[in-house]
Amino acid sequence: MKEDNLIQQKSFAFALRIIHLYRNLTEEKHEFVLSKQVLRSGTSIGANIEEAIGAQSNKDFLSKISIAYKETRETKYWINLLKASQYINETLAHSLLRDVEELLKIIGSIQIKLKSRETGSS
């Protein structure tokens, strides 16, 4: 992992938080359905970032980054659902959602920059 790649670092750190959340939900709350969904989508963000970094073309890169963005949105949904169903408390949900919003901003910015380069505008 490159030390200067912010999105790579943040998505990896977020995946670790999601793994800890999954463990807590399954071991402490005995919740296995929603926890599996948030684990899948929350760790998929970083995996798709890694695939994007190894992309063979700008089109491939944009495709993987777009998938990472969609997985981040899905993760946001599951966190909100876990909060609304009281499986996680407000403080934890707020902290996770703050991380999600940061990831969305960074990934969204990457998408916009790449799309603007493809269309030739600045």
C-alpha positions as CSV (number, residue, x, y, z in Angstrom):
1,M,0.0,0.0,0.0
2,K,1.4,3.4,-1.0
3,E,1.9,5.8,1.9
4,D,0.9,8.7,-0.3
5,N,-2.4,7.3,-1.6
6,L,-5.0,8.8,0.6
7,I,-8.0,6.9,-0.7
8,Q,-6.1,3.6,-0.5
9,Q,-5.2,4.3,3.2
10,K,-8.7,5.5,4.2
11,S,-10.6,2.7,2.5
12,F,-8.3,0.1,4.2
13,A,-8.7,1.7,7.6
14,F,-12.5,1.8,7.1
15,A,-12.5,-1.9,6.1
16,L,-10.8,-2.7,9.4
17,R,-13.5,-0.7,11.3
18,I,-16.1,-2.6,9.4
19,I,-14.5,-5.9,10.3
20,H,-14.5,-4.9,14.0
21,L,-18.2,-3.9,13.7
22,Y,-19.0,-7.2,12.1
23,R,-17.3,-9.1,14.9
24,N,-19.2,-7.1,17.5
25,L,-22.5,-7.5,15.8
26,T,-22.1,-11.3,15.5
27,E,-20.5,-12.0,18.8
28,E,-22.3,-9.5,21.1
29,K,-25.6,-8.9,19.4
30,H,-25.9,-12.3,17.6
31,E,-26.9,-10.4,14.4
32,F,-25.9,-12.3,11.3
33,V,-27.8,-10.9,8.3
34,L,-27.3,-7.2,8.3
35,S,-23.7,-7.6,9.7
36,K,-22.8,-9.8,6.7
37,Q,-24.2,-7.2,4.3
38,V,-22.2,-4.3,5.9
39,L,-19.1,-6.5,6.0
40,R,-19.4,-7.3,2.3
41,S,-20.0,-3.8,1.1
42,G,-17.7,-2.1,3.6
43,T,-14.7,-4.2,2.7
44,S,-15.5,-4.1,-1.0
45,I,-14.7,-0.4,-1.1
46,G,-11.0,-0.9,-0.5
47,A,-10.9,-4.0,-2.7
48,N,-12.3,-2.0,-5.7
49,I,-9.9,0.9,-4.9
50,E,-7.0,-1.7,-5.2
51,E,-8.4,-3.0,-8.4
52,A,-8.7,0.6,-9.7
53,I,-5.0,1.2,-8.9
54,G,-4.0,-1.8,-10.9
55,A,-6.4,-0.9,-13.8
56,Q,-5.2,-1.4,-17.4
57,S,-6.8,1.7,-18.8
58,N,-8.6,4.9,-17.7
59,K,-11.9,3.3,-18.6
60,D,-11.1,0.3,-16.4
61,F,-10.0,2.7,-13.6
62,L,-13.2,4.7,-13.8
63,S,-15.3,1.5,-13.8
64,K,-13.6,0.2,-10.6
65,I,-13.7,3.6,-8.9
66,S,-17.4,3.8,-9.8
67,I,-18.0,0.4,-8.2
68,A,-16.2,1.6,-5.0
69,Y,-18.5,4.6,-4.9
70,K,-21.6,2.5,-5.2
71,E,-20.3,0.1,-2.5
72,T,-19.7,3.1,-0.2
73,R,-23.3,4.3,-0.8
74,E,-24.6,0.8,0.0
75,T,-22.5,0.7,3.2
76,K,-24.0,4.0,4.2
77,Y,-27.5,2.4,3.8
78,W,-26.6,-0.6,6.0
79,I,-25.1,1.6,8.7
80,N,-28.2,3.7,8.8
81,L,-30.3,0.6,8.9
82,L,-28.2,-0.8,11.8
83,K,-28.6,2.5,13.6
84,A,-32.4,2.7,13.0
85,S,-32.9,-0.9,14.2
86,Q,-30.8,-0.1,17.3
87,Y,-28.1,-2.7,16.6
88,I,-25.5,0.1,16.8
89,N,-25.7,3.3,18.9
90,E,-25.9,6.8,17.6
91,T,-22.2,7.6,18.5
92,L,-20.8,4.7,16.6
93,A,-23.2,5.2,13.6
94,H,-22.2,8.9,13.5
95,S,-18.5,8.1,13.5
96,L,-18.9,5.4,10.8
97,L,-21.1,7.7,8.7
98,R,-18.5,10.5,8.9
99,D,-16.0,8.1,7.5
100,V,-18.4,7.1,4.7
101,E,-19.1,10.7,3.8
102,E,-15.3,11.4,3.6
103,L,-14.9,8.3,1.3
104,L,-17.8,9.4,-0.9
105,K,-16.3,12.9,-1.3
106,I,-12.8,11.6,-2.2
107,I,-14.1,8.9,-4.6
108,G,-16.6,11.3,-6.1
109,S,-13.9,13.9,-6.7
110,I,-11.7,11.2,-8.4
111,Q,-14.6,10.3,-10.7
112,I,-15.3,14.0,-11.6
113,K,-11.6,14.6,-12.4
114,L,-11.3,11.6,-14.5
115,K,-14.6,12.2,-16.4
116,S,-13.6,15.8,-17.0
117,R,-10.2,14.7,-18.4
118,E,-12.0,12.3,-20.8
119,T,-14.3,15.0,-22.1
120,G,-11.4,17.4,-22.5
121,S,-12.9,20.0,-20.1
122,S,-11.0,21.3,-17.1
